[in-house]
Amino acid sequence: MRNTRPIVWTKGARRDFEDFPDRARDRLLDALTVVAEGGVPPIAKPLTGFGSGVLELALAFRGDAFRVVYAVQLGADVWVIHAFQKKSKTGIKTPKHEIDLIHARLRHLKEIAQ
């Protein structure tokens, strides 16, 4: 039997994720299942500037870029912090407003986890 960690979503992340195309959502959910089972999917990478335990799923799908940010070091759960379609106007860099939102949600989760 697998030791699967629960996947918990912030309300905003879940709402944004629901707007993704169905096939993109399916692929990202498959990757989150790998994470919940203790693995690291090939589309996962650390999100710089957040320390260890905060990672990003980066999916290129039909010419668009979809991102799901999650944390694995907030208790026993896998927390999905943010989901967004990347539309960077500055090349490959994640837009500042997305980074600020991730920081705010992560800070809130750490406060309620204490």
Order of alpha helices (4+ residues) and beta strands (2+ residues): beta-alpha-alpha-beta-beta-beta-beta-alpha
